Amino acid sequence: MDLLNKFAPIVYFHPEEKYFPVSADFMLKNSTVKDFTDNQEIVHPTNRDLYNLSQKHNFTPLGDGQIIMSIDKLIYKGEMPISNVPIYAIKRTVNNMIYLTYIILFAYNGAYDILKVKEAGQHPGDLEHYTVELDMNENLKRVFYAAHGNLDGRTVNASDVRFENGRIVVYSALNGHGLYPQKGYAFRIAGLANDYLDSGVRWEPRVMQIFGRKDSNFDIDTMGWTVYNGRIGGELVKGNTEGIVGLIDKVWYGPNGELIDEFDPKKLNTPPFITETNAKIFLVLKDIMMFVFLYFLSYYTLKVSKHYLKGHPDFMVHLTTIVSLLLIFYIYRKIAYYLINKYSPQ
């Protein structure tokens, strides 16, 4: 535990964040689980209930909606006070390296705004993590900050890792909760689902260590949630996959906690990152560019309209322009909605 405590984080949430972490126990007390393979339903399940449920299916991941843990919407905003919520951590040794993975649970993943008129990417349930890499002498080598699974993760060398009061500093992105090493702006999915990082609520969590199922230290009554094999977060409807998969179905964890993150930057899809100051400039430029784009789009639409509506009243020209702009806006919004939901994995 000393090593896990040493590299535990101080987490900063965005000032506009609405959805904060929860403990596993709090989530279970406010959930209902249903196994559609035999219609077994458990209200307010315990860790042991989840363990027994998974054991019934030989600990096989069933994240396709056959088993669902539905989270009460009343806890979407998180557990308060946040100081009572732990961060979960597991220690593993692979290829003569020590890996410490820290896991944060959320009851809800917020949405991304599409032009401030439509939301996408939101879903019940969320699970984020970062992993510390040490040599066998316990010297820090690298830190992997995960975002949206491993899709947008980034590896930071020890010399560039920021500490505060001896603890690693981690920033949680607004709504989506992806983890980053600094404040700023991560440019994702062609600018449609950007991550915003800033210093709002400060969280200095206590560490709760977990172990793989086959480890002699595994405790069914406190760690049963780690082997849960169904879907987390959706409504109790067979086949519903709107939530997230459980921990044993994560590519960086594995059924017994034996898998590790991909640390090679060449194999990651790390999004470009803009510093806090440059991000503000970028946002202003983006608004200017959007205005210029719409201006010239309107101009050329009018020009074409005048060509095809020669001799018609002026209101027909303006009507054609408005209809064209609305059509383009509708198509853009549809494309954006599709891309965000496709590339912001649950």
N, C-alpha and C positions, 0 to 999 in steps of 0.2 A: 504493500500500500504506500510506502514512503515514496517509491519511484512514481507511482500513479499520481500522488498528491503533488509531487515536484513539478510535473508537466501538465497539471490541470490548467484550465483556461480562466481568463476573465473575458466574458462575452459582452459585446456591446450590440444592442438592438437599435434599429433605426428609430429616430424620434417619432415617426408616424406609425410604428408597428402596432398592430391590434391583436396579434395572435402569438401568445407566449408559451413557453414549455410547460409540460406536465410530467408528473411522476407516473411510473407504470401502475402503481397501486391506485392513484387517483383516477387514471383512465379506466381501469378495470371496474372500479366502483360506480362509474358512470357509463357503463356499456352493457350491451346484450350480445351474446354470441349464439349463432345458430349454425348447426351442421346440417346442411340440406341432404346429405347422403342418407340420413336416417331421421331427419326432422327433430333432432335434439336441440332444445333451446335452453340457454342458461342466462338468467338475469343476474347482473353484478357478479360475473365470474371471478374466481380466485386464481392465483398463480397455479395452484394444484389442479384446478379445473382445466386450465389451458394445457398443462402438461399431460393430463390424462387424455384430453381430446386429441392432442398430437400423437401420443403414444398409440391410440386406437387406430391411427392411420400410418403406423410405423415411421412417424416423424417425416413423412413425405410432404413437401410443400404443395399446397393446394390453393394457389392464389388466383384461380380462375372463377371464383365466386361460388364454389361448393361449400365453403365455410366462411362466414362473415362475422366480424366483430363490429357492431354498429355503435358509434360513439354518440352520446347525447349532445345535441347541438348547444346545450347550455354551457358546456365546458370548452367550446371552440376557442374562446379568448384566453384559455390557459388557467393554470393553478396559481392562486394567490394566498399568501405572499410568495413571490418568486424565490425568495431566499430559502424556502423550505424544499424547493425542487432540486433533486440531485442530478448530476451528470453521470451516466453509466460508463464504466471503463473496463476494458479487458486487456490483459497482458499476454503477449505471445512471442515465442522465439522461433525464428525461421532463418535457415541458412546463416547461422552465427550472427544474426542481428536480432535486436529486441524491438518489438513493435507494441506501442500503447495506443489503443483506439478508444476515443471518447465519443459517446453517443448521446444525442439530445432528442427527446420525444416531444412532439407537438400534437394537439388534437385537430389542428386545421392548418392547411396551407392556403394562404391568401391568393387573390387573383392579380393578374397583370391587366392594366388598362389598355385598351386599344382606342387610341384617339379620344380617351376620356368618355366614350359613349358605350363601350362594350367590354365585358370582362372575360378572361380566359385563363386556363391553367390552374384554377382553384380546385381543391379536393379535400375531403376529410382525411385526417391522419397525415402525419409527416414524421420523417426520421432523418436526422442529419448527423454527420460525424467528421472528425479529423483524426489523423494518425501520426504519431511521433515515431521516428526511426532513430534508434540508438545502436552504438556498437556494444560489444560484450563487456566493455568497461563502463558502460552507461553514459557515454559521451554523446551528446546530441549531434546527429548527422543531418537530418532533413525532417521537414514537416509537410504532410500532405493535407491540404485543405479541400475537402469535398464540397461539391455544389451540384445539386440535382443528381443524386446518385454519384457516379464517378464521371459523368459526362463532361462536366465543365471544371473538373478538379485541377488544382495547381500545386506543384512541388516547390517548396522554398528551402534553400540551403540554410544551415544552422546560423551562419553569419548574418543572414537577413531576417531572421525570426525576431519579432518584436516582443519584449517582455515588459510587464508592469508589476511592480512589487514581487518580482521573482516568478510570475506566472505568464504563460503564453497568452498574447492578446489575439482574440478572434472576433471578427465582425460578422453579424448575421444579417443577410440581405432582407430588405423590406418585403414582407408577405411570403416570399418563396423560401426564405431561411437558409439559402446556400451560404456556406462559410468561406470567409476570405481573410487574408492577413492584414488588410488595411482598409481605410475609408476610401470612398470614391464611387466609381461607376463602371460596371462590367457590361460590355457591349455584347448582347446575346441575340441570336436568331434574327440577324439583319436589323437589329435595333427594336424589334417588336416586344422582346421580353427581357429588358435590361434589369440588372440587379443594382440596387442602390444601397450603399453602405455609409453609415454615419453614426455618431456617438449620441445615443439616446439613453435608454435604461441600461444600467450597468449591472451585470449578473456575475457573482463570484461563487459558483456552485460548489457544494461539497461532492466528493467523489464516492460513488457506490460501485464497488468492484463486482463484476460478473464473471462467470466461468462457463466454458463449453460443457455441453450435456454429459460428456464422458469423463470430465474432470472429477476427481474425488471431492472437490470443494463445491461442486454444483449443489445448490439448495433449491429443491422443488418449490418450496413455499415463498421464496422471494425472487426466483429467477425463472419460474415457469413461463412467463411471458416471452422469454428469449427463444423458446422452442415452438411458440405458437406457429401453426402451419397454414393459417387461412389468410383472408383479406382483412385489413384494418380500416374501419372508418365509414363504409358505405351503408346504405339502407338495407334492411333485411329482405332482400329480393334475390332469389336464386339467379346466379350468373352475374350479379352486380360486381363490377370491377372498378368503381369510381374511387375507391380508397387506395391504400398502398399494400404491398406485400410485407409479410413479417420478416423479422431479422434473419431467420434461417434461409430465406430466399434471396438474400442480398449477395451480390457477386463478391463483395469485399469481406464477407463474414463466413459464409458456408454453414452447413447444417450443424457443425460442432464448434464453430468459431475458429476454424483453422485457416481461412483464406485471408489474404492481405491486399491492400490497395495497390494499384499500379502507380509506381513512383516515377517511371520513365517519362519525362516531359514530351518526348517524341511520340508517345502512344496516347497522349491526352488531347482532348479538344478544348484546350484552355482558351476562354474568350479574351479579347483585348481588354486591358484595364486602363482606365483614365483616372488620374488623381482627382481629389476633391475639388481643387481650384479649377483645373482644366475641365472637369465635368460640368461645372456651372457655365463656363464659357461655351462648352459644346452644346448644352441644352438651349442656350440662347441662340446659337448659330442654327441649331436644328429647327427652332421655331421660325427663324428668319427664312431659312431655306424652304420650309413648308409654305410660308406665306408667298414667297417668290414663285414657287411651283404652281400654287393655286391661281396666282395672278396671271401667269402666262398661259396656264391651261384655260382660264376663262377667256383670255384675249383671243387665243387661237380658235376656241370653240365659237366665239362670236364671229370671228372672221369667216369660219366655215359656214356658220349659220347664215350669214349675210349672203354668201355665195348661193346657198341652196334655197334660201327663203327670199330671194330677190322679189321685191314688189309686195311682200307681206308686211303687215303692221309690225312696229317695233316690239310689241309685247310678245310676239311669236319668237323673235330672235332671243329675247331674254328667257322665255320659257324653255326654249331648246337648250340654252346654256345651263339653266338650273337643272334640268332633267339629266343632262350629260354629266354634270358634276356629282349629282346624287348617285348616278349609276356607277361612276368610277369609284366613289367613296364606298358604295356597297360592295363592289368587287374586292377592293383593297381590304375591307374589314373582314370579309369572308376568308380571304387568303391568310390574313394575319391570325384569325381565330384558329384556322386549321394548323398552321405552323406552330403556334404556341402550344396547343394541346398535343401535337405530335412529338415535339422536341423538348417539352418540359415533362419528362417521364414521371410517373407516379410510383 
